[in-house]
Amino acid sequence: MVFRWDMKNIFRTVVCTCLLSLFCGAVHCAREEKVHKVEVHVSFYCYRVNGSRPPEILLLKRGNNRQIAPGKWECGGGQVRDNESFETAVNRQLYEETGLRASHWRPVDCYEIKLSDGTVLPGLSFSCRAQPDYDVKIDPREHTEYKWATLDDLSDIDFVSPKMKQIIARLLIAQGRTW
């Protein structure tokens, strides 16, 4: 049997590698001993390509009532539910937070959310291309505003993390080569 490296296999490999590196040996013991339950998150970097204009990324401003990084800009995401795949979770999060549907999903990065009590929540981020209608409807419980930003717009934005700005820049540069 020949093993094909299609996107599904690449996706599985990236996910497994990221999760194993985040959880180390704890996951192996946890399942066997039923000791640990891990909260896992997904996030999305949703871009759009509009004819001859530069590609843009969707940015969401976190509400001031949020426990983590209030008032800062992000791309969106949230918790993976019990028995939910990463693919299902990230599609659900995109729709719940923005009303958008997307395609061209690709794993981008692993990340950690560090809570004030020392808890670390592992996460996996994905890039995706917004469907052509672009009718964004933000959830006011989570975000106060949104904007589509080009590479040139990124310098003055207060992101949740510096790493996020780097990932967005790489993504927009890569998409700029294809439009």
Order of alpha helices (4+ residues) and beta strands (2+ residues): alpha-alpha-beta-beta-beta-beta-alpha-beta-beta-beta-alpha
